[in-house]
Amino acid sequence: MVATVNDISLALKEQSLASNDIAQRIEQIARGAGDTAMAVQAAAQASSEMHAVAASLQTSHCRENSHIA
């Protein structure tokens, strides 16, 4: 009987360690997902700014070409 209780106790400790490990890994994944979301947002902002600059350059180029013609 004592051996069975010790086996159960050991199994519970192992499960607890495994659960804690899983929880830590999930936290790491969540942090990584948050970092990725921030990076995507920054990339979208940079893309939008580049689009605005390209449009401005195209407008300037069209104006210069219309004066030449």
NORPEPE-V951234 format. One record per run of one state. SS is the DSSP state (alpha for helix, beta for strand, coil for the rest). FROM is the first residue (numbers start at 1). TO is the last residue. If there is no record, write none. Layout:
SS FROM TO
SS FROM TO
//
This chain:
coil 1 1
alpha 2 68
coil 69 69
//
